[in-house]
Amino acid sequence: MKKTILFSFALILCLGLNAQTTLKTTQDSASFSYGVLIGNSLKRQLPEGLNLDLVMKGMADVLKDVVLPFDQQVCTEVFGRYTQEAQKKAGEAGRMEGEKFLAENKNARK
């Protein structure tokens, strides 16, 4: 829940909206709604540990056609390495937790 609230807040800030902004036209409402739909979709796919401010900046820079520090191929490689490392760490943590569980239960059986 906290992550959802934080992500929604970051999305609103990225779009330049504040809590007192009113959506005056159908286009405003549709624009905001589209952002919410994309945000909800992204939230389900977002790996743990990423800096949401930089995720939002990257998205905003692409949408505003700002010159980017990396091309698409470099972004794919960097993100791929990050997710592989995160999966490796999660697997190691799971393995260690499993070994601990087995050791504790092995002693409990005797």
Backbone bond lengths (Angstrom), bond angles and torsions (degrees), N, CA, C in turn:
res aa  C-N    CA-C-N  psi(-1)  N-CA   C-N-CA  omega(-1)  CA-C   N-CA-C  phi
1 M - - - 1.449 - - 1.522 110.47 -
2 K 1.344 116.01 -44.07 1.454 120.54 179.66 1.525 110.57 -60.63
3 K 1.341 115.88 -39.99 1.460 121.40 179.41 1.524 110.20 -64.26
4 T 1.339 117.00 -39.75 1.458 121.94 179.30 1.521 110.53 -62.91
5 I 1.312 116.03 -46.21 1.460 120.47 -179.80 1.518 110.48 -64.22
6 L 1.326 116.95 -44.25 1.459 121.17 179.60 1.519 111.05 -62.52
7 F 1.338 117.02 -43.84 1.458 120.67 -179.78 1.524 110.99 -64.06
8 S 1.339 116.53 -44.34 1.471 120.15 178.83 1.520 111.02 -61.86
9 F 1.320 116.60 -41.48 1.459 121.10 178.36 1.526 110.71 -62.69
10 A 1.333 116.52 -44.21 1.467 120.81 178.89 1.521 110.84 -62.51
11 L 1.329 116.84 -39.94 1.454 120.74 178.91 1.521 110.95 -63.45
12 I 1.316 116.55 -43.19 1.462 120.34 178.81 1.526 110.70 -63.06
13 L 1.330 117.14 -44.55 1.462 120.37 178.19 1.515 111.58 -62.28
14 C 1.322 116.14 -40.77 1.463 120.91 -179.81 1.525 110.85 -60.82
15 L 1.300 116.77 -38.09 1.455 120.97 -178.67 1.525 112.42 -82.18
16 G 1.329 116.57 -1.66 1.457 119.56 178.61 1.518 113.43 78.98
17 L 1.309 117.85 17.13 1.458 121.00 178.34 1.516 109.06 -95.32
18 N 1.301 116.27 153.45 1.459 119.23 171.81 1.519 108.32 -125.54
19 A 1.309 116.13 175.68 1.460 120.74 -173.84 1.521 112.52 -61.20
20 Q 1.341 117.90 -22.99 1.457 120.77 -177.26 1.527 113.03 -96.98
21 T 1.308 118.06 1.64 1.452 121.37 179.40 1.519 109.55 -68.96
22 T 1.314 115.47 132.63 1.458 119.32 175.74 1.519 108.10 -106.25
23 L 1.285 114.72 143.85 1.454 120.94 177.97 1.523 106.86 -89.35
24 K 1.331 115.81 108.19 1.467 121.02 -168.92 1.520 114.14 -89.79
25 T 1.313 117.12 -25.21 1.460 119.04 -176.18 1.527 109.89 -125.91
26 T 1.321 115.08 167.56 1.455 120.34 175.13 1.523 109.90 -61.85
27 Q 1.326 116.65 -37.26 1.468 120.50 178.72 1.528 110.42 -63.99
28 D 1.352 117.44 -41.75 1.462 120.69 176.32 1.527 110.72 -59.56
29 S 1.320 116.22 -47.53 1.464 121.07 -178.75 1.522 110.90 -63.97
30 A 1.328 117.25 -42.68 1.463 120.83 178.98 1.524 110.31 -65.62
31 S 1.329 117.52 -39.88 1.464 121.37 179.20 1.523 110.58 -62.62
32 F 1.315 115.93 -47.48 1.463 120.28 179.39 1.522 110.53 -64.14
33 S 1.317 116.91 -43.02 1.468 121.39 179.64 1.526 111.01 -61.02
34 Y 1.319 116.99 -40.97 1.465 120.46 178.15 1.527 110.11 -62.42
35 G 1.319 117.03 -40.83 1.463 120.93 176.55 1.519 111.69 -61.47
36 V 1.314 117.09 -40.73 1.468 121.32 177.94 1.527 110.43 -64.18
37 L 1.330 116.92 -43.62 1.465 120.59 179.47 1.521 111.48 -62.76
38 I 1.325 117.04 -44.31 1.465 120.61 177.81 1.527 109.80 -64.78
39 G 1.329 116.91 -43.26 1.461 121.20 179.56 1.514 112.44 -60.08
40 N 1.331 116.78 -43.17 1.462 120.24 178.80 1.523 111.52 -65.33
41 S 1.315 116.64 -39.22 1.461 120.24 177.37 1.529 110.97 -65.27
42 L 1.313 115.74 -45.67 1.459 121.16 -179.44 1.525 111.30 -64.47
43 K 1.311 116.52 -38.30 1.466 121.34 -178.70 1.525 111.51 -57.38
44 R 1.331 117.22 -37.04 1.468 121.19 179.85 1.525 111.76 -70.77
45 Q 1.314 117.94 -22.05 1.458 121.86 -174.73 1.524 113.45 -105.59
46 L 1.313 117.78 -11.69 1.462 122.67 -171.80 1.526 112.08 -70.48
47 P 1.337 117.55 120.73 1.466 119.97 177.49 1.530 111.25 -66.16
48 E 1.308 115.71 149.78 1.463 121.92 177.09 1.529 110.02 -62.90
49 G 1.308 115.89 147.45 1.450 121.32 170.46 1.511 115.98 89.94
50 L 1.333 118.86 -6.74 1.459 119.21 179.00 1.526 110.01 -74.22
51 N 1.314 116.04 149.28 1.459 122.82 177.01 1.528 107.49 -79.37
52 L 1.333 116.80 106.60 1.464 120.72 -175.81 1.522 112.63 -61.61
53 D 1.326 117.59 -33.22 1.463 119.99 178.24 1.528 110.42 -61.29
54 L 1.335 116.39 -41.08 1.464 119.91 179.99 1.525 111.71 -75.58
55 V 1.325 117.83 -31.93 1.466 120.11 173.58 1.522 108.91 -60.12
56 M 1.325 115.99 -47.84 1.464 120.66 -178.80 1.530 111.47 -65.98
57 K 1.341 117.11 -37.92 1.465 120.08 178.20 1.514 110.42 -64.48
58 G 1.333 116.93 -43.29 1.462 120.44 177.70 1.518 111.21 -59.16
59 M 1.315 116.57 -44.47 1.464 120.34 178.81 1.524 111.10 -63.78
60 A 1.326 116.16 -45.68 1.461 120.03 -179.02 1.527 110.58 -63.42
61 D 1.334 117.50 -41.82 1.466 120.57 -179.98 1.525 111.52 -62.36
62 V 1.328 116.93 -40.82 1.471 120.06 177.65 1.523 110.04 -63.91
63 L 1.323 116.56 -46.47 1.465 120.54 -177.79 1.524 112.95 -66.20
64 K 1.327 116.21 -27.31 1.467 121.06 -179.99 1.529 112.65 -95.94
65 D 1.339 116.52 5.55 1.471 122.26 -179.63 1.521 113.10 57.63
66 V 1.336 116.73 37.16 1.462 122.13 175.48 1.530 107.93 -76.45
67 V 1.329 117.12 145.61 1.461 120.57 176.33 1.525 108.01 -64.36
68 L 1.317 115.94 127.55 1.460 121.83 -174.46 1.524 111.13 -96.37
69 P 1.343 117.18 151.08 1.468 120.06 179.11 1.530 112.87 -73.53
70 F 1.349 118.12 -19.75 1.457 123.03 -179.35 1.523 108.96 -130.00
71 D 1.332 116.73 149.40 1.458 119.24 171.32 1.533 108.93 -86.27
72 Q 1.315 116.58 176.27 1.466 121.99 -175.73 1.527 111.75 -59.04
73 Q 1.312 117.44 -41.55 1.463 120.56 -178.19 1.524 111.26 -64.66
74 V 1.330 117.61 -43.43 1.460 121.00 179.22 1.525 109.81 -64.66
75 C 1.336 116.84 -41.55 1.469 119.85 178.31 1.525 110.77 -60.14
76 T 1.319 116.93 -42.61 1.463 121.21 179.20 1.523 110.89 -62.62
77 E 1.321 116.55 -42.65 1.464 120.70 179.98 1.527 111.71 -67.00
78 V 1.326 116.93 -45.73 1.472 121.12 -179.20 1.530 110.22 -62.53
79 F 1.319 116.74 -46.92 1.457 120.59 -178.81 1.527 110.52 -66.36
80 G 1.320 117.01 -38.71 1.466 120.89 177.82 1.517 111.61 -61.44
81 R 1.336 117.04 -44.68 1.468 120.10 178.17 1.523 110.55 -63.57
82 Y 1.336 117.07 -40.56 1.462 120.81 179.49 1.528 110.85 -61.12
83 T 1.330 116.92 -47.72 1.457 119.25 -177.36 1.524 111.55 -68.37
84 Q 1.328 117.62 -35.63 1.469 120.12 176.28 1.525 110.75 -63.00
85 E 1.313 116.75 -44.09 1.466 120.65 179.74 1.528 110.48 -65.38
86 A 1.332 116.83 -41.00 1.464 120.37 178.87 1.531 110.55 -63.66
87 Q 1.320 117.30 -40.67 1.460 120.80 178.07 1.526 110.99 -66.45
88 K 1.316 116.30 -38.83 1.464 120.47 178.34 1.529 110.52 -62.61
89 K 1.348 116.36 -45.32 1.464 120.42 178.70 1.527 111.03 -63.36
90 A 1.323 117.00 -42.16 1.468 120.46 179.71 1.520 110.23 -64.48
91 G 1.324 117.03 -40.19 1.462 120.65 178.25 1.512 111.70 -64.33
92 E 1.334 116.36 -41.55 1.467 120.69 178.64 1.528 110.80 -64.38
93 A 1.332 115.73 -42.89 1.474 119.28 178.76 1.528 110.31 -63.27
94 G 1.328 117.13 -41.03 1.459 120.82 178.17 1.517 111.97 -64.98
95 R 1.323 116.73 -39.67 1.461 121.24 178.66 1.522 110.40 -63.24
96 M 1.342 116.36 -45.01 1.463 120.62 -179.22 1.529 110.70 -64.75
97 E 1.317 116.14 -39.89 1.466 120.14 178.49 1.531 110.47 -64.67
98 G 1.332 116.34 -40.74 1.461 120.82 178.15 1.520 111.99 -64.03
99 E 1.340 116.53 -42.20 1.466 120.21 178.15 1.525 110.94 -63.36
100 K 1.312 116.14 -40.50 1.471 120.45 178.92 1.531 109.75 -63.29
101 F 1.315 116.04 -44.96 1.463 120.82 179.21 1.533 110.84 -59.46
102 L 1.331 115.59 -46.97 1.466 119.33 -179.94 1.524 111.66 -62.61
103 A 1.330 116.83 -41.54 1.462 120.32 179.69 1.531 110.79 -63.92
104 E 1.311 117.37 -42.22 1.462 121.29 179.66 1.524 111.07 -65.36
105 N 1.319 116.55 -40.45 1.472 120.16 -178.26 1.521 112.28 -78.21
106 K 1.300 117.23 -26.07 1.461 120.29 176.48 1.521 109.21 -64.36
107 N 1.305 116.23 -43.17 1.471 120.92 179.12 1.521 111.70 -71.40
108 A 1.314 118.03 -29.03 1.455 121.71 -179.27 1.517 111.81 -72.96
109 R 1.327 118.27 -27.77 1.472 122.20 -179.81 1.521 112.39 -71.14
110 K 1.284 117.96 -31.60 1.472 121.20 -173.89 1.487 112.75 -81.03
